[in-house]
Every structure is written in C-alpha cells, then in structure tokens.
Amino acid sequence: MKQVSEKTKISPQDAEIHYQSSKENYDIVGAESHLAYYREKHPIYYAVLLQNV
C-alpha cells in the first residue's frame, strides 16, 4: 500500500461518498473484491475510511 499522509483534507463523509460511487461503477474482475480494488486504487480515501470505522 502506498504511504498516506497523516493530514488529508478529505472528510469521512466525502470518503464514504467516493467509495459508494466507486462501488456502483465497479465490475468484478476475477475474484477481486471491490474493497481490495478500492484499497489499491484509492489509498488516501481508503485510509480515511479505515480511520473512521
């Protein structure tokens, strides 16, 4: 996973909206889950969501 800055300017609400939007446009490729895809492709948003679970 890429290094993520501690000081992101993304709110948890914005991160959730981004995640849901990404999920709507995600097509399953092989056995890769959306969460695994999202973690790899959007590490900053993923980190914000992870901190606010």
Secondary structure, DSSP 4 states (H G I P E B T S, - for coil): -----S-----HHHHHHHHHHHHHT----TT--HHHHHHHH-HHHHHHHHHT-
